[in-house]
Amino acid sequence: MKYIQAEYSGPLNGKVHIPGAKNSSLALLAAACLADDIVTLEGIPQIDDIRMIAGISQDIGMELKQDGGQVVLDPRWIHSAVIDPGKSSSYRASYYFAGALLAKFGRVTIGFPGGDDFVSRPIDQHIKVFQALGANVQFLKDYYVVEGTELKGTDIYFDTITSGATINAILAASRAKGRTILHNAAVDPEVVDTAAFLNRLGAKIYGAGTNRIRIEGVSYLNGGTHTVIPDRLIAGAFLMAAGMNGGQVTVEDVIPEHLGSCLSKLQEVGIEIESGENHITAYSTGILRATRIRTGMYPGFATDLQQPMTALLLQAKGKSIITERVYPMRFAHVPQLRRLGAEIELRKESAFIRGGLPLQGGWVHATDVRAGTSLLLAGLAAEGNTYMTGVEHIERGYEDVIDSFRAIGAKVSIQEHTGKEKIADKKLS
């Protein structure tokens, strides 16, 4: 059993290179199926979700080669649109293969999405997209089948703002016949990145980044090269690290505009921010102010940053309140933070945090990648050692979490527990 060991590290100082965005990469790799020639993607992180996509690509006949951050895909020999349910259920964004393969094959078989489960993330808006374009959807025990011999453009009105379904609609409509207009579309940078990539290949997508996106379907897409945007969520977490015990942390190769709401909140709690063209530096004395946060869809405060922000607010004297409006049940990290001495009360969709109390190291378990980030940050501020299991969740989202945190002075390491040695105060129940 692997676990991450974190020790109290004092003020954190240093620079971190931010890799390509995981959420964007997952969409781009599936989108490559739409092309009719070789595609090269730059800046793709080397994480477990990407390795799972490589396995799916091999199954359906799409050659995928990764050399560092460069991934070369050849979709010309795709011979199947049947996705192994076991592989597709291992990560959430597998549903992009449905949108990407449907127009080419007319029928896609795929398992239900997995990954981080915040009480079963719904895919109803994805299904609405496929049906609006003329496809039928059949649900079976472990998988579903999307079938549409000819997709036709139409007007699609999303019932709620959803980045995943907006991207899936762009994928499916790019090679549908006629015009598709998406209303109440998500405006996330990852949506814009996907549209920019497809436009490089010859797609006709207009208005990405606004709530109304127009797609003129095309019958052919070229190959091409595209560089994924930086991961704004990883960047935000490292900026928060500067406030855990005071310090100065710089994130490099970022797009500051993608972090507007996060930077605003960090300044509100007392962290100074300095932004350049492609870097951001956070300065903190370690003295923080309590605040209130409500998560929301972009450009609001990201739900993915709610969990690391919870750890940061444990250091702010007074009462802070975080209200989770995107995934109201996304609080699996709270019972684990309590193991370290945190005082957090949950009421429906809100967490009431009493900050400024000392934390004490112990055993905790990460249930998803952002929860793991939260626990790791808390471990760096806790007295003694903190041991975190569930490392596989961290590895789904971070290319090299240990080296990245060590770059800013964090005392962290990955350990292997064989069951033979004894570790003091081990509590996993």
PEBELDA-V200598 format. One record per residue. N is the residue number from 0. RES is the residue in three letters. PHI is phi as a letter, one per 40 degrees, with the letter a starting at -180 (999 if undefined). OMEGA is omega in degrees with one decimal (none if undefined). D_LAST is the distance of its C-alpha to the last C-alpha in whole Angstrom. Layout:
BEGIN
n-><N | N>
res-><RES | RES>
phi-><PHI | PHI>
omega-><OMEGA | OMEGA>
d_last-><D_LAST | D_LAST>
END
This chain:
BEGIN
n-><0 | 1 | 2 | 3 | 4 | 5 | 6 | 7 | 8 | 9 | 10 | 11 | 12 | 13 | 14 | 15 | 16 | 17 | 18 | 19 | 20 | 21 | 22 | 23 | 24 | 25 | 26 | 27 | 28 | 29 | 30 | 31 | 32 | 33 | 34 | 35 | 36 | 37 | 38 | 39 | 40 | 41 | 42 | 43 | 44 | 45 | 46 | 47 | 48 | 49 | 50 | 51 | 52 | 53 | 54 | 55 | 56 | 57 | 58 | 59 | 60 | 61 | 62 | 63 | 64 | 65 | 66 | 67 | 68 | 69 | 70 | 71 | 72 | 73 | 74 | 75 | 76 | 77 | 78 | 79 | 80 | 81 | 82 | 83 | 84 | 85 | 86 | 87 | 88 | 89 | 90 | 91 | 92 | 93 | 94 | 95 | 96 | 97 | 98 | 99 | 100 | 101 | 102 | 103 | 104 | 105 | 106 | 107 | 108 | 109 | 110 | 111 | 112 | 113 | 114 | 115 | 116 | 117 | 118 | 119 | 120 | 121 | 122 | 123 | 124 | 125 | 126 | 127 | 128 | 129 | 130 | 131 | 132 | 133 | 134 | 135 | 136 | 137 | 138 | 139 | 140 | 141 | 142 | 143 | 144 | 145 | 146 | 147 | 148 | 149 | 150 | 151 | 152 | 153 | 154 | 155 | 156 | 157 | 158 | 159 | 160 | 161 | 162 | 163 | 164 | 165 | 166 | 167 | 168 | 169 | 170 | 171 | 172 | 173 | 174 | 175 | 176 | 177 | 178 | 179 | 180 | 181 | 182 | 183 | 184 | 185 | 186 | 187 | 188 | 189 | 190 | 191 | 192 | 193 | 194 | 195 | 196 | 197 | 198 | 199 | 200 | 201 | 202 | 203 | 204 | 205 | 206 | 207 | 208 | 209 | 210 | 211 | 212 | 213 | 214 | 215 | 216 | 217 | 218 | 219 | 220 | 221 | 222 | 223 | 224 | 225 | 226 | 227 | 228 | 229 | 230 | 231 | 232 | 233 | 234 | 235 | 236 | 237 | 238 | 239 | 240 | 241 | 242 | 243 | 244 | 245 | 246 | 247 | 248 | 249 | 250 | 251 | 252 | 253 | 254 | 255 | 256 | 257 | 258 | 259 | 260 | 261 | 262 | 263 | 264 | 265 | 266 | 267 | 268 | 269 | 270 | 271 | 272 | 273 | 274 | 275 | 276 | 277 | 278 | 279 | 280 | 281 | 282 | 283 | 284 | 285 | 286 | 287 | 288 | 289 | 290 | 291 | 292 | 293 | 294 | 295 | 296 | 297 | 298 | 299 | 300 | 301 | 302 | 303 | 304 | 305 | 306 | 307 | 308 | 309 | 310 | 311 | 312 | 313 | 314 | 315 | 316 | 317 | 318 | 319 | 320 | 321 | 322 | 323 | 324 | 325 | 326 | 327 | 328 | 329 | 330 | 331 | 332 | 333 | 334 | 335 | 336 | 337 | 338 | 339 | 340 | 341 | 342 | 343 | 344 | 345 | 346 | 347 | 348 | 349 | 350 | 351 | 352 | 353 | 354 | 355 | 356 | 357 | 358 | 359 | 360 | 361 | 362 | 363 | 364 | 365 | 366 | 367 | 368 | 369 | 370 | 371 | 372 | 373 | 374 | 375 | 376 | 377 | 378 | 379 | 380 | 381 | 382 | 383 | 384 | 385 | 386 | 387 | 388 | 389 | 390 | 391 | 392 | 393 | 394 | 395 | 396 | 397 | 398 | 399 | 400 | 401 | 402 | 403 | 404 | 405 | 406 | 407 | 408 | 409 | 410 | 411 | 412 | 413 | 414 | 415 | 416 | 417 | 418 | 419 | 420 | 421 | 422 | 423 | 424 | 425 | 426 | 427 | 428>
res-><MET | LYS | TYR | ILE | GLN | ALA | GLU | TYR | SER | GLY | PRO | LEU | ASN | GLY | LYS | VAL | HIS | ILE | PRO | GLY | ALA | LYS | ASN | SER | SER | LEU | ALA | LEU | LEU | ALA | ALA | ALA | CYS | LEU | ALA | ASP | ASP | ILE | VAL | THR | LEU | GLU | GLY | ILE | PRO | GLN | ILE | ASP | ASP | ILE | ARG | MET | ILE | ALA | GLY | ILE | SER | GLN | ASP | ILE | GLY | MET | GLU | LEU | LYS | GLN | ASP | GLY | GLY | GLN | VAL | VAL | LEU | ASP | PRO | ARG | TRP | ILE | HIS | SER | ALA | VAL | ILE | ASP | PRO | GLY | LYS | SER | SER | SER | TYR | ARG | ALA | SER | TYR | TYR | PHE | ALA | GLY | ALA | LEU | LEU | ALA | LYS | PHE | GLY | ARG | VAL | THR | ILE | GLY | PHE | PRO | GLY | GLY | ASP | ASP | PHE | VAL | SER | ARG | PRO | ILE | ASP | GLN | HIS | ILE | LYS | VAL | PHE | GLN | ALA | LEU | GLY | ALA | ASN | VAL | GLN | PHE | LEU | LYS | ASP | TYR | TYR | VAL | VAL | GLU | GLY | THR | GLU | LEU | LYS | GLY | THR | ASP | ILE | TYR | PHE | ASP | THR | ILE | THR | SER | GLY | ALA | THR | ILE | ASN | ALA | ILE | LEU | ALA | ALA | SER | ARG | ALA | LYS | GLY | ARG | THR | ILE | LEU | HIS | ASN | ALA | ALA | VAL | ASP | PRO | GLU | VAL | VAL | ASP | THR | ALA | ALA | PHE | LEU | ASN | ARG | LEU | GLY | ALA | LYS | ILE | TYR | GLY | ALA | GLY | THR | ASN | ARG | ILE | ARG | ILE | GLU | GLY | VAL | SER | TYR | LEU | ASN | GLY | GLY | THR | HIS | THR | VAL | ILE | PRO | ASP | ARG | LEU | ILE | ALA | GLY | ALA | PHE | LEU | MET | ALA | ALA | GLY | MET | ASN | GLY | GLY | GLN | VAL | THR | VAL | GLU | ASP | VAL | ILE | PRO | GLU | HIS | LEU | GLY | SER | CYS | LEU | SER | LYS | LEU | GLN | GLU | VAL | GLY | ILE | GLU | ILE | GLU | SER | GLY | GLU | ASN | HIS | ILE | THR | ALA | TYR | SER | THR | GLY | ILE | LEU | ARG | ALA | THR | ARG | ILE | ARG | THR | GLY | MET | TYR | PRO | GLY | PHE | ALA | THR | ASP | LEU | GLN | GLN | PRO | MET | THR | ALA | LEU | LEU | LEU | GLN | ALA | LYS | GLY | LYS | SER | ILE | ILE | THR | GLU | ARG | VAL | TYR | PRO | MET | ARG | PHE | ALA | HIS | VAL | PRO | GLN | LEU | ARG | ARG | LEU | GLY | ALA | GLU | ILE | GLU | LEU | ARG | LYS | GLU | SER | ALA | PHE | ILE | ARG | GLY | GLY | LEU | PRO | LEU | GLN | GLY | GLY | TRP | VAL | HIS | ALA | THR | ASP | VAL | ARG | ALA | GLY | THR | SER | LEU | LEU | LEU | ALA | GLY | LEU | ALA | ALA | GLU | GLY | ASN | THR | TYR | MET | THR | GLY | VAL | GLU | HIS | ILE | GLU | ARG | GLY | TYR | GLU | ASP | VAL | ILE | ASP | SER | PHE | ARG | ALA | ILE | GLY | ALA | LYS | VAL | SER | ILE | GLN | GLU | HIS | THR | GLY | LYS | GLU | LYS | ILE | ALA | ASP | LYS | LYS | LEU | SER>
phi-><999 | c | a | c | b | b | b | d | b | g | d | b | a | i | b | b | c | c | c | c | c | d | c | c | d | c | c | c | c | c | c | d | c | c | c | b | a | c | b | b | b | b | g | c | c | c | b | c | c | c | c | c | c | c | c | c | d | c | c | c | h | c | c | b | b | b | b | g | c | c | b | b | b | b | c | c | b | c | b | a | b | b | c | d | d | c | c | c | c | c | a | c | c | c | c | c | c | c | c | c | c | c | c | c | b | g | a | b | b | a | c | c | c | b | g | c | b | c | g | f | d | c | b | c | c | c | c | d | c | c | c | c | c | h | c | b | b | b | b | b | c | b | a | b | b | b | b | a | c | a | c | b | c | a | c | b | b | c | c | a | c | a | c | c | c | c | c | c | c | c | c | c | c | c | b | c | c | g | b | b | b | c | b | g | c | c | b | d | d | c | c | c | c | c | c | c | c | c | c | c | c | h | c | b | b | b | g | c | h | b | c | b | b | b | b | c | c | b | c | a | b | c | c | i | b | a | b | c | c | c | c | c | c | c | c | c | c | c | c | c | d | c | c | c | b | g | i | a | b | b | b | b | g | b | b | d | c | c | b | d | c | c | c | c | c | c | c | c | c | h | c | c | b | b | b | b | c | a | a | b | b | b | b | a | c | g | c | b | b | c | a | b | b | b | c | a | c | d | c | c | c | c | d | c | c | c | c | c | c | d | c | c | c | c | c | c | c | h | b | b | b | b | b | c | c | c | b | d | c | c | b | c | c | c | d | c | c | c | c | c | h | c | b | b | b | b | b | f | c | b | b | b | b | c | c | g | c | c | b | b | d | a | c | b | b | c | b | a | c | c | c | c | c | c | c | c | c | c | c | c | b | c | c | g | b | b | b | b | c | g | d | d | c | c | c | c | b | b | c | a | c | c | c | c | c | c | c | b | g | c | c | b | a | b | b | b | b | c | g | c | c | b | b | c | g | c | a | b | c>
omega-><176.8 | 172.5 | 176.4 | 176.1 | 178.0 | 178.3 | 173.6 | -170.1 | -178.8 | -179.9 | -179.5 | -178.1 | 176.9 | -177.9 | 179.2 | 171.9 | -178.3 | -178.2 | 175.9 | -174.8 | 177.5 | -174.7 | 176.8 | -178.8 | -179.3 | 177.8 | -177.0 | -178.8 | 175.6 | -179.4 | 179.3 | 178.0 | -178.2 | -174.7 | 177.1 | 177.2 | -174.2 | -179.2 | 174.9 | 178.4 | -178.6 | 175.2 | 179.9 | -178.3 | 178.1 | -176.6 | -174.1 | 179.4 | 179.3 | 177.8 | 176.5 | 177.4 | 177.8 | 177.7 | 178.3 | -179.9 | 179.0 | -179.5 | -174.6 | 175.8 | 178.0 | 180.0 | -179.4 | 176.6 | 179.2 | 176.3 | -173.4 | -179.9 | -179.8 | 177.3 | 177.6 | -177.3 | 177.1 | -176.4 | -174.0 | -175.4 | 175.6 | -175.9 | -175.3 | 173.5 | 175.8 | -177.6 | 179.1 | -178.2 | 179.9 | 179.9 | -177.8 | -179.9 | -178.1 | 176.5 | -169.1 | -169.5 | 177.5 | -178.5 | 177.6 | 178.4 | 177.2 | 179.7 | -175.7 | -175.3 | -172.3 | -176.8 | -178.7 | -171.6 | 179.0 | -179.9 | 179.7 | 174.4 | -172.1 | 177.9 | 178.6 | -176.1 | 178.4 | -179.1 | -179.4 | -176.1 | 176.9 | -174.3 | 171.7 | 175.8 | -176.5 | 174.5 | -176.0 | -179.8 | 174.0 | 179.7 | 178.6 | 179.0 | -177.3 | -179.3 | 179.4 | 179.3 | 174.4 | -178.8 | 172.8 | -179.3 | 179.0 | -178.7 | 175.3 | -170.9 | -174.0 | -176.0 | 175.0 | -177.8 | 176.2 | -174.9 | 177.9 | -175.1 | 177.8 | 178.8 | -179.1 | -179.7 | -177.8 | 172.5 | 179.5 | 179.5 | 178.5 | 178.9 | 178.1 | -179.3 | -177.2 | -178.8 | -177.4 | -178.9 | 176.5 | 178.6 | -179.8 | 177.7 | 177.4 | -179.6 | -175.8 | -175.5 | -175.8 | 179.7 | 172.4 | 178.2 | 175.8 | -173.1 | 173.2 | 176.0 | 178.4 | 178.9 | -175.8 | -179.2 | 174.5 | -176.6 | -176.9 | 175.7 | -180.0 | 174.5 | 179.7 | -178.8 | 179.0 | 179.0 | 179.6 | 178.4 | -178.2 | 177.4 | 175.5 | -179.0 | 179.3 | 176.1 | 179.9 | -176.9 | -174.7 | 173.5 | 177.1 | -172.9 | 172.5 | -177.8 | 176.3 | -177.2 | 178.5 | -179.3 | 173.6 | -175.9 | 177.4 | -177.3 | -174.8 | 174.6 | 179.4 | 167.1 | 179.1 | -178.3 | -178.8 | 176.8 | -178.3 | 177.5 | 178.0 | -178.1 | -177.4 | -176.7 | 174.8 | 178.9 | -179.8 | -179.7 | 179.7 | 175.4 | 176.7 | -179.6 | 179.6 | -177.0 | -175.2 | 178.1 | -172.3 | 178.2 | -178.5 | -178.3 | 177.1 | 173.2 | -175.4 | -179.7 | 178.3 | 172.7 | -173.5 | -178.4 | -179.8 | -174.8 | -173.7 | -176.6 | 177.9 | -178.9 | 179.1 | 179.6 | 178.4 | 176.7 | -179.4 | -179.0 | 173.5 | 177.4 | 178.4 | -176.9 | 174.3 | -176.4 | 173.0 | -178.6 | -178.8 | 175.8 | 176.4 | 175.7 | 176.6 | 178.2 | 178.2 | 174.4 | -176.1 | 177.1 | -174.6 | 178.3 | 176.2 | -178.6 | 174.3 | -178.3 | 170.9 | 178.9 | 179.0 | 176.4 | -179.8 | 11.4 | 176.6 | -179.2 | -171.6 | 175.7 | 180.0 | 178.4 | -179.5 | -174.8 | 174.7 | 178.0 | 176.3 | 178.7 | 179.9 | -176.7 | 171.8 | 179.9 | -177.8 | -179.0 | -179.6 | -177.3 | 173.2 | 179.1 | 173.3 | 177.6 | -176.3 | -176.5 | -178.1 | 175.6 | -173.7 | -179.0 | -175.2 | -178.1 | -179.6 | 179.8 | -174.4 | 177.5 | 179.1 | 176.3 | 177.0 | 176.8 | -179.0 | 178.2 | -179.9 | 174.3 | -178.8 | 178.1 | 178.6 | 174.4 | -178.1 | -174.9 | -176.8 | 174.2 | 178.4 | -170.9 | 172.5 | -174.0 | 176.4 | 179.8 | -179.8 | 176.1 | -179.5 | -178.1 | 179.6 | 178.9 | 178.7 | -178.9 | 178.1 | 179.6 | 175.6 | -171.3 | -177.5 | 174.0 | 177.7 | 177.0 | 179.1 | -178.2 | 178.4 | 177.8 | 179.8 | 179.9 | 179.0 | 179.6 | -177.0 | 175.2 | -180.0 | -176.8 | 173.4 | -178.7 | -175.8 | 172.3 | -174.9 | -176.9 | -177.9 | 178.4 | 176.4 | -177.2 | 175.1 | -173.7 | -177.4 | 179.0 | 177.7 | -172.2 | -176.5 | -179.3 | 180.0 | 179.7 | 176.2 | -179.5 | 177.8 | 174.1 | 179.8 | 177.9 | -177.2 | 177.3 | 173.8 | -178.2 | 176.9 | 179.4 | -176.5 | -177.2 | -179.0 | -178.1 | 177.8 | 178.1 | -175.2 | 172.3 | 178.6 | -179.6 | -179.4 | -178.1 | none>
d_last-><15 | 17 | 15 | 17 | 18 | 20 | 22 | 24 | 27 | 29 | 32 | 32 | 35 | 36 | 37 | 35 | 36 | 35 | 35 | 36 | 34 | 31 | 32 | 36 | 36 | 34 | 37 | 40 | 39 | 39 | 42 | 44 | 44 | 47 | 49 | 52 | 52 | 50 | 47 | 46 | 43 | 42 | 39 | 37 | 33 | 32 | 29 | 27 | 28 | 32 | 31 | 30 | 33 | 35 | 34 | 35 | 38 | 39 | 39 | 41 | 44 | 43 | 44 | 41 | 41 | 39 | 41 | 39 | 39 | 42 | 41 | 44 | 44 | 47 | 47 | 50 | 49 | 46 | 47 | 44 | 42 | 40 | 36 | 34 | 31 | 28 | 29 | 30 | 27 | 25 | 26 | 27 | 31 | 32 | 34 | 37 | 38 | 39 | 41 | 42 | 43 | 45 | 48 | 49 | 48 | 48 | 45 | 41 | 39 | 35 | 32 | 30 | 28 | 25 | 23 | 21 | 21 | 21 | 22 | 24 | 27 | 30 | 33 | 35 | 38 | 38 | 39 | 41 | 43 | 43 | 45 | 47 | 48 | 49 | 47 | 45 | 41 | 40 | 36 | 35 | 32 | 30 | 33 | 36 | 40 | 42 | 45 | 48 | 51 | 53 | 51 | 53 | 53 | 52 | 51 | 47 | 46 | 42 | 41 | 38 | 38 | 36 | 36 | 35 | 37 | 40 | 40 | 40 | 43 | 45 | 44 | 45 | 48 | 49 | 51 | 52 | 55 | 56 | 55 | 51 | 51 | 47 | 47 | 44 | 43 | 40 | 41 | 39 | 40 | 38 | 40 | 43 | 42 | 42 | 46 | 47 | 46 | 48 | 51 | 51 | 51 | 54 | 52 | 54 | 51 | 52 | 50 | 47 | 45 | 47 | 46 | 49 | 49 | 52 | 51 | 55 | 54 | 55 | 56 | 55 | 53 | 54 | 51 | 51 | 49 | 46 | 44 | 40 | 40 | 37 | 34 | 34 | 30 | 29 | 33 | 31 | 28 | 30 | 32 | 29 | 28 | 32 | 31 | 27 | 29 | 33 | 35 | 37 | 35 | 38 | 37 | 39 | 41 | 40 | 41 | 41 | 42 | 39 | 37 | 39 | 37 | 34 | 37 | 38 | 35 | 35 | 38 | 37 | 35 | 37 | 36 | 40 | 40 | 43 | 44 | 46 | 47 | 44 | 42 | 40 | 39 | 37 | 38 | 36 | 37 | 33 | 34 | 33 | 34 | 32 | 33 | 32 | 31 | 32 | 31 | 33 | 35 | 37 | 39 | 36 | 33 | 31 | 28 | 26 | 27 | 25 | 22 | 23 | 26 | 23 | 22 | 26 | 26 | 24 | 27 | 29 | 30 | 31 | 29 | 29 | 28 | 27 | 28 | 27 | 30 | 29 | 26 | 25 | 21 | 21 | 18 | 15 | 15 | 15 | 12 | 11 | 14 | 14 | 11 | 14 | 16 | 18 | 20 | 20 | 21 | 21 | 24 | 25 | 25 | 25 | 23 | 25 | 24 | 25 | 26 | 27 | 24 | 23 | 20 | 18 | 16 | 12 | 10 | 10 | 10 | 13 | 14 | 18 | 20 | 21 | 18 | 17 | 21 | 20 | 17 | 19 | 22 | 20 | 19 | 22 | 23 | 20 | 21 | 20 | 18 | 15 | 14 | 13 | 12 | 14 | 17 | 19 | 19 | 20 | 23 | 24 | 25 | 26 | 29 | 28 | 26 | 26 | 29 | 30 | 28 | 29 | 33 | 32 | 31 | 27 | 26 | 23 | 23 | 21 | 20 | 19 | 16 | 18 | 15 | 18 | 18 | 16 | 15 | 15 | 12 | 9 | 6 | 4 | 0>
END
